[in-house]
Amino acid sequence: MKTYHKIVLAGGNGYLGGVLAGFYKDLADEVIILSRKPAPAIHNITTLVWDGQTEGHWTEALNNTDMLINLCGKNVNCRYTEANKAEIVSSRLVPTALLGKVIRQLVNPPKLWINVTSATIYRHAEDHAQDEATGQIGYGFSIDVCKQWEQVFFEADTPSTRKVALRMGIVLGRAGAVFPRLLNLVKAGLGGKQGDGKQYVAWVHENDVANITRFVYDHNELDGVVNCTAPEAVQNADLMQTIRKAYGMPFGLPAPQWLLEIGALIIGTETELILKSRWVAPKRLLDAGYQFRFNCIDHAVHDILSIRL
């Protein structure tokens, strides 16, 4: 008998959804992905089409669900034009509000609803780590998005469903959005520090992300906000040096801020994603007894590089 009856991943057709689907396929009777695009069933992983805006046949899939994990949201790796900002906001708030509305109507709603939000909600921090109890909320567009997002989530009236906003750090994995780009810079000899290199990176290994969702499910005392980052944040210069050393690249040219500004404009992104210092501590997970598989950046990088594609 498997541990779970049903796991639902809303917006789970991306990288992190693939990690979670792969993790839960052997633990659950069925894993259901809610996606805008159809996909063939693979083993016990089924995709249901939804638009993230309106109710449909997919709503029944949430009945008798052990855990719903909402991963919806436009990638923030873009220029913050007015059109992109509007889509970044709506792609998070609208599906979250919709899921809350549907859950409220269900006879047997999900036992746990995890909304994957972002650790970028905290201020630029180079002085000390930001935890759930004492961390200070920052300011600016990306922070405003996070605040609105969590407000919609927590205001949803779901008395029979425990809710956790998982403030996610940068997820590191071989097929992820971030690590392959950093590795490509290293391979090209451009893997030096970015900016002054002192900014902290709140990171978490993909394996820990999956195990943390399971840990949260097993620990009913965890609700509200939970930081999902490795205990040991790393400064940008040290992160790049670690990747260079692990890959065997003896040098890496640095990228000063003025060059990053030009590069960001060319490739269509924002330097905030690189230069903001995110020093975040997973205090609630540690207090609850979670033991990280990868709490050291050296071990995480070596593990990822050991998976040769």
Number of C-alpha atoms within 10 A of each C-alpha: 7 11 11 17 15 23 28 25 24 25 22 23 21 13 15 21 20 15 19 21 26 14 15 22 20 15 17 19 16 21 26 24 29 25 20 16 11 14 14 9 12 10 10 14 20 17 23 19 16 21 13 22 15 13 14 11 9 16 17 15 17 22 18 16 22 20 25 24 23 24 22 25 19 15 11 15 15 17 16 16 9 9 9 15 18 12 16 19 19 17 18 25 23 18 24 25 20 17 23 20 15 18 24 16 13 16 11 15 24 24 16 22 26 24 25 20 28 22 27 24 23 23 20 19 18 15 8 10 21 23 19 17 10 8 17 15 16 16 13 9 13 19 18 14 22 21 18 13 24 23 13 17 27 18 10 18 13 21 10 15 19 18 22 25 23 26 23 24 25 22 22 22 23 19 16 16 17 13 19 14 11 17 19 12 18 24 17 11 16 19 25 24 21 22 19 14 21 17 23 25 25 25 25 27 27 23 18 22 23 18 18 19 17 14 18 20 20 11 12 10 10 17 18 15 20 25 23 31 30 27 23 20 23 21 20 22 20 18 22 24 20 17 25 23 16 16 16 11 15 11 15 18 14 18 18 14 16 11 13 17 15 12 15 19 14 9 11 13 17 18 20 12 15 19 20 17 24 28 30 31 25 21 20 18 21 12 8 13 11 16 14 19 14 19 18 16 22 16 14 21 22 15 15 16 16 12 10 6 6
